[in-house]
Amino acid sequence: MNKNRKMWGGAFTSVPNDLAWSFGQSFRNDLALFDQEIAISIAHAKMLGMCRVIPAAESRRIVSALKAIKPSDLDPASEDIHAAVESALREKVGDAAGKLHTARSRNDQIATATRLWTRAASKRTQARIKKLQSVILALAAKHSDVPMPGYTHQQRAQPITLGYHLLAHFWPLQRDGVRFEQLSEACDSCPLGSGALSGTPFPIDRKLTASELGFSRISPSALDAVSDRDFVGDALHAIATAMQHLARISQELILWSGAEFGFVKLSDAFSTGSSIMPQKRNPDSCELIRGRVGKTVGAWVAFQTMMKALPFAYNRDQQEDKAALFECFKLLDDALELTANILRTAKFHTSKMRAEAGKGFSTATTLADQLAAGGMPFRQAHEIVGKLVLYCEQYGIEISEVPAEHLRKIHSCLDANMLKSTDVMASIASRDSEGGVGPKAFRTQIAKAKALHTKQGFLQNG
Ligand code: ARG
């Protein structure tokens, strides 16, 4: 059904302006919805037959013709996927094709197709999240004993382990999984049978089409159902949040792979060279993941701006929801896959991390903790260790190198024995509170993460 033969031309006396027609065409983008469009049409045709809205024989003919339609049968000059499928059906069954549009509208069709597509996409994304989590779990277990500097404000803060650091990235992904599972749930209400906006006079059975299409409920208001795109907003928000998480992993790998850190070497498969500087190995894949977050945030903002102030019910503006939705899901799925492979193939320079872990007075807090554990107010302990750090900075030495006779000069409570707590592994071992870096706490955390990971889905894990 092209510009000269439209599904709605009865009251029109002239054809649309060329630019206006192409400006409004959504066929190419709609092709992503081919499977959903056919499934919806089949479910609707079956139901029309069963409810005797159309003769059973005609329903069967329409259903078998719909099953035979392939994407290549569709006319690319069509206005949208709905018009294209109806035309292709007409080629096969003649005027009976016109009966398929009894008791339905493109408005409830597109709302239903987009929900079906989003539900399937969300499932695919959840599987990729699980896959990335399994890479993280394996790496965290492998590097559970490797000390490294832990940072706040990008300054050395306290020593942690590489395993502990990597495992922390499991949890944002777990929350992403929950968001996508909630998205599937938001898509689980079937608008089909809402008609254009107010229902239909035909004795249809909405529950039948809904269950045929795998929905667990039907939408309660036709007016709301054809207009509701909240699930698209939910999807774009969940995507942008997940991309932001991946960008943070990327940013760490970019930093860590530079000579200033030297903590990791990324595989050549995920790096590129410079056209002028032969020594360069650029972390391009990570940079692009980081760089494309903006696109997903922009898509969410564009979507909300498009929806803002739209009156009930369907408005053509809403056609703008899908291109960004399709593109952003693809972007996130690619980024999840890439991140899993980048991490899996990365070579962590554990000896460099180990060498750096205790530098920059990173165990100073542990010494202050020890004084506080002996009964001193923590504030005072902080002050004393601060003085010790100042002394070390003046002489260019580490805390463990301060001669015993100088220790007492700094404060009478300090003695050489105490400095044992400034050992990196001792400091790490001491932080064994739940969620901490200590070995028992780490074992508990990774066991919890593994248990969640082996369960199906994310939501039911609480
Ligand atoms: N191409 C439209 C969209 O994506 C389909 C629904 C069109 N409905 C209409 N009454 N023009 O939103």
Residues whose N, C-alpha, C, O or C-beta is under 5 A from the ligand:
A	BS01	LIG	S26 D80 R106 N107 I110 Q318 Q319
